[in-house]
């Protein structure tokens, strides 16, 4: 048996022993620091992100076949509502459609179905073109049941090859008091592969951006929230984004939900900026194999010295992959970080800091 495979089996047995309520005795296996380091590298950056079985080879389309105008003045556009413009498209769409949205605040809840590929939304300016709603997870839906976090989204994308530029997606439900239940209020949910958001603003409080699944690219975006305000199980690259916390107590920037070492998912933040109020964890381990990397990122003093939280489960400390690489600012000091996070080397950081992380050269160019 290969040494790495044997090591993984031994470590899996340790985790299983700690996790099971039926084990009255626990046998600990001593693993050397060198072996553990090799294992962590394999969990984090040792595998290839290219052409995974989980993702098809992407073939994007950029030349538009149709352009639709949305304007609050019916004389100046084809539609006065973003959702009505989307509903006008074929349910199964095969060509790039550009929906141009004039300045204004569009108070509506919008969803793009899974079959409606190649939709592009272009606002006049992110400060001026705003799509907003105020649902929360505990709000009662049409079926008489609470909406839940998934359905609380102001703007939900279920189709591949989506692009948004110069738009604000906002959930303006009030910020909940500490410890309140059912107040998740998603501004944007992306539940499809190969989506890009350029110069957008994504604003909310608890659970602002549901980065659910698929490969995603966020560039020059402003993202604001309080608790777990970027969460989900996407494979996503955030480049030159401004991440702003707005809380009077403890908050968390990320809650990444990778549940297995076989999942090629994770969040990478490159050349970003983290600011705000309160005390902020860089991430909480929502998934047992949660994976988040910050590289070349400025961190304000709001970052807690420990940096990361294990979600109240110490076994996750053995399987998560949390790393920093060449970050700056008063909140970037690695000295007080939890022992199970990593200060990455150039080689360890390399898989996370370019478009290759999300196969971006296939579908962004």
Residue pairs with C-beta under 8 A, 6 or more apart in sequence:
4 38
4 39
4 42
7 31
7 35
7 38
7 39
8 39
8 42
8 261
10 29
10 31
11 29
11 31
11 39
11 318
13 29
14 28
14 29
14 318
15 315
15 318
15 319
17 23
17 26
17 27
18 26
18 314
18 315
19 315
31 39
40 321
40 342
41 348
42 261
43 261
43 289
43 291
43 319
43 321
44 291
44 293
44 321
44 323
44 342
44 348
45 321
45 344
45 348
45 349
45 350
45 351
45 352
47 264
48 351
49 235
49 264
49 351
49 356
49 357
49 358
49 359
50 356
50 359
51 57
51 359
52 264
54 263
54 264
55 193
55 214
55 215
55 235
55 264
55 359
56 193
57 362
58 161
58 193
58 194
58 215
58 359
58 362
58 363
59 362
59 363
60 161
60 194
60 362
60 363
60 364
61 95
61 96
61 118
61 161
62 96
63 96
64 95
64 96
64 97
64 98
64 120
65 95
65 96
65 97
66 95
66 97
66 98
67 97
67 98
67 99
67 100
68 78
68 79
68 85
68 88
68 97
68 98
68 99
68 100
69 76
69 77
69 78
69 79
69 100
69 102
70 77
70 78
70 79
70 80
70 81
70 82
70 85
70 99
70 100
70 101
70 102
70 106
71 77
71 79
71 80
71 101
71 102
71 104
72 80
72 102
72 104
72 106
73 80
73 102
74 80
76 102
77 102
78 85
78 88
79 85
79 88
81 106
81 108
82 99
82 101
82 106
82 108
82 110
82 121
82 131
83 108
83 109
83 110
83 111
85 99
86 99
86 110
86 112
86 116
86 119
89 97
89 116
89 119
90 116
91 113
91 115
91 116
92 115
92 116
93 115
93 116
93 117
93 118
93 119
93 159
94 117
94 118
95 118
96 118
96 120
96 161
97 118
97 119
97 120
98 120
98 122
99 119
99 120
99 121
99 122
100 122
101 121
101 122
101 123
101 124
101 129
101 167
102 124
102 129
103 123
103 124
103 125
103 128
103 129
104 128
104 129
104 130
105 130
105 132
106 129
106 130
106 131
106 132
107 132
107 133
108 131
108 133
109 133
109 135
109 153
109 154
109 155
110 131
110 154
110 155
110 156
111 153
111 155
111 156
111 157
111 158
112 119
112 156
112 157
112 158
112 159
112 162
113 158
113 159
114 158
114 159
114 192
115 159
116 159
117 159
117 160
117 161
118 161
119 159
119 161
119 162
119 163
120 162
120 163
120 164
120 165
121 163
121 164
121 165
121 167
122 164
122 165
122 166
122 167
123 129
123 164
123 165
123 166
123 167
123 168
124 166
125 166
126 166
126 167
126 168
126 199
126 200
126 201
126 222
127 168
127 201
129 166
129 167
129 168
130 167
130 168
130 170
131 154
131 155
131 167
131 168
131 169
131 170
132 154
132 168
132 169
132 170
132 171
132 172
133 154
133 170
133 171
133 172
134 154
134 171
134 172
134 173
134 185
135 147
135 151
135 152
135 153
135 154
135 171
135 173
135 185
136 147
136 152
136 173
136 182
136 183
136 184
136 185
137 146
137 147
137 148
137 149
137 152
137 182
137 183
137 184
137 185
138 146
138 147
138 181
138 182
138 183
139 146
139 147
139 152
140 146
140 147
141 147
141 151
146 182
149 184
149 186
149 207
149 210
150 186
150 189
150 210
150 212
152 171
152 184
152 185
152 186
152 207
153 171
153 186
153 187
153 188
153 189
153 210
154 169
154 170
154 171
154 186
154 187
154 188
155 169
155 187
155 188
155 189
156 188
156 189
156 191
157 188
157 189
157 190
157 191
157 192
157 195
158 191
158 192
159 192
160 192
160 193
160 194
160 195
160 214
161 194
161 195
161 363
162 190
162 192
162 194
162 195
162 196
163 195
163 196
163 197
163 198
164 196
164 197
164 198
164 200
165 197
165 198
165 199
165 200
166 198
166 199
166 200
167 200
167 201
168 200
168 201
168 202
168 203
169 187
169 188
169 200
169 201
169 202
169 203
170 187
170 201
170 202
170 203
170 204
171 185
171 186
171 187
171 203
171 204
171 205
171 208
172 203
172 204
173 183
173 185
173 204
173 205
174 205
175 205
175 206
175 226
175 246
175 247
176 183
176 205
176 206
178 249
183 205
183 206
184 206
184 207
185 204
185 205
185 206
185 207
185 208
186 204
186 207
186 208
186 209
186 210
187 202
187 203
187 204
187 208
187 209
188 202
188 208
188 209
188 210
189 210
189 212
190 210
190 211
190 212
190 214
190 216
190 234
191 210
191 212
191 213
191 214
192 213
192 214
193 213
193 214
193 215
194 214
194 215
194 216
194 363
195 214
195 215
195 216
195 217
196 216
196 217
196 218
196 219
196 364
197 216
197 217
197 218
197 219
197 221
198 219
198 220
198 221
199 219
199 220
199 221
200 218
200 221
200 222
201 221
201 222
201 223
201 224
202 208
202 209
202 221
202 222
202 223
202 224
203 222
203 223
203 224
203 225
204 224
204 225
204 229
205 225
205 226
205 227
205 229
205 246
206 225
206 226
206 227
206 228
206 229
207 225
207 227
207 228
207 229
207 231
208 223
208 224
208 225
208 229
208 230
209 223
209 225
209 229
209 230
209 231
209 232
210 231
210 232
211 230
211 231
211 232
211 233
211 234
211 236
211 267
212 232
212 233
212 234
213 232
213 233
213 234
213 265
214 234
214 235
215 234
215 235
215 236
215 358
215 359
215 360
215 363
216 234
216 235
216 236
216 237
216 358
217 236
217 237
217 239
217 355
217 358
217 360
217 364
218 236
218 237
218 238
218 239
218 241
219 239
219 240
219 241
220 239
220 240
220 241
221 238
221 241
221 242
222 241
222 242
222 244
223 229
223 230
223 241
223 242
223 243
223 244
224 243
224 244
224 245
224 246
224 276
225 245
225 246
225 251
226 245
226 246
226 247
226 251
226 278
227 247
227 251
227 252
228 252
228 254
228 255
228 284
228 286
229 245
229 251
229 252
229 253
230 238
230 243
230 253
230 254
230 255
230 267
231 254
231 255
231 256
231 257
231 286
232 255
232 256
232 257
233 256
233 257
233 258
233 259
233 263
233 265
233 287
234 265
234 267
235 264
235 265
235 266
235 357
235 358
236 266
236 267
236 268
236 358
237 268
237 270
237 355
237 357
237 358
237 360
238 267
238 268
238 269
238 270
238 272
239 270
239 271
239 272
240 270
240 271
240 272
241 269
241 272
241 273
242 272
242 273
242 275
243 253
243 269
243 272
243 273
243 274
243 275
243 276
244 274
244 275
244 276
245 251
245 253
245 274
245 275
245 276
245 277
245 278
245 280
245 302
246 276
246 277
246 278
247 276
247 277
247 278
247 280
248 277
248 278
249 278
249 279
250 278
250 279
250 280
250 281
250 304
251 276
251 278
251 279
251 280
251 281
252 280
252 281
252 282
252 283
252 284
252 309
253 274
253 280
253 281
253 282
253 283
254 267
254 282
254 283
254 284
254 292
255 283
255 284
255 285
255 286
255 290
256 265
256 266
256 267
256 283
256 285
256 286
256 287
256 290
256 291
256 292
257 265
257 286
257 287
257 290
258 265
258 266
258 287
258 288
258 289
258 290
258 291
259 287
259 288
259 289
260 288
260 289
261 289
261 319
263 289
265 291
266 291
266 292
266 293
266 321
266 352
267 291
267 292
267 293
268 292
268 293
268 295
268 352
268 353
268 357
269 292
269 293
269 294
269 295
269 297
270 295
270 296
270 297
270 352
270 353
271 295
271 296
271 297
272 294
272 297
272 298
273 297
273 298
274 280
274 282
274 297
274 298
274 299
274 300
274 302
274 303
274 329
274 331
275 300
275 302
276 300
276 302
277 302
278 302
279 302
279 304
280 302
280 303
280 304
280 331
281 303
281 304
281 306
281 307
281 308
281 309
282 292
282 294
282 299
282 303
282 307
282 308
282 322
283 290
283 292
283 308
283 309
283 322
284 290
284 308
284 309
284 310
284 311
285 308
285 309
285 310
285 311
285 313
285 316
285 320
286 311
288 313
288 315
288 316
288 319
288 320
289 319
289 320
289 321
290 316
290 320
290 321
290 322
291 320
291 321
291 322
292 321
292 322
292 323
293 321
293 322
293 323
293 324
293 325
293 344
293 349
293 352
293 353
294 323
294 324
294 325
294 327
295 324
295 325
295 326
295 327
295 344
295 349
295 352
295 353
296 325
296 326
296 327
296 328
296 353
297 324
297 327
297 328
297 332
298 327
298 328
298 329
298 332
299 327
299 328
299 329
299 330
299 331
299 332
300 329
300 330
300 331
301 329
301 330
301 331
302 331
303 331
303 332
305 333
305 335
305 336
305 337
306 336
306 337
306 338
307 322
307 336
307 337
307 338
307 341
308 320
308 322
308 337
308 338
308 340
308 341
310 316
310 317
310 320
310 338
310 340
317 338
317 340
318 340
320 340
321 342
322 338
322 340
322 341
322 342
323 341
323 342
323 343
323 344
323 348
323 349
323 352
324 332
324 334
324 337
324 341
324 342
324 343
324 344
325 343
325 344
325 345
325 346
325 348
325 349
325 352
325 353
326 349
334 343
337 343
342 348
351 357
354 360
355 361
355 364
